[in-house]
Amino acid sequence: MQAQFTPREVAELSGTPKRTVEKAIEEKVFTTKMVKRGRRQRRMLPAHAVAYALIVRRVKYRMDAAMKRRLATALSRLDNAELRTWRFELEHAVEMDVGRLVGDSMERAEAYGFARDKLIVEDDDILGGTPVIRGTRISVYSILGRLTHGDTVVDILSDYPDLTAEAVEAAAIFARSHPLVGRPGGRPWLAAACENR
């Protein structure tokens, strides 16, 4: 079974703004499926949405909604090997080298989807349902925080020898694409006051 991704995961994996992915949903380029993941239902998109978002980001050609739907339909019929050599004719005399535009990003996206499903758990009995790496109490947000503040994957693996690089990378992508909601921690008003001096 092919991996499925939330709109934020598609945006993160393709380096595309989330509004681009949301626009594709609005234009009915993709239909979302509601899937229970962790504690809540999430809108999920098919894996080829990552390739679509990459193409839309990289091609400087204005496509109408019908073209976008045609592209998405064609992408849905390809496997990763076919994607590497596929060329798509947008309209007469306008052709895209999709393999060159997408590169190996679909393999990375599929690897992330597999690692996410295998290694990231949201269990109400562990840290109140905060996503953690399976078999640990290490939250994905603590991993992302360490990477954001200068630690490397090697640093994290030396502190937690039972983890794998795959788990650390999946945790970081998951944390970026599933941000915490609520009031920010610390005292953000204090930092703003110091900047105004």
Secondary structure, 3 states (H helix, E strand, C coil): CCCEECHHHHHHHHCCCHHHHHHHHHCCCCCCEEEEECCEEEEEEECHHHHHHHHHHHCCCCCCHHHHHHHHHHHHCCCHHHHHHCEEEEECCEEEEHHHHHCCHHHHHHHHHHHHHHHEECCCCCHHHCCEECCCCCEHHHHHHHHHCCCCHHHHHHHCCCCCHHHHHHHHHHHHHCCCCCCCCCCHHHHHHHHCC
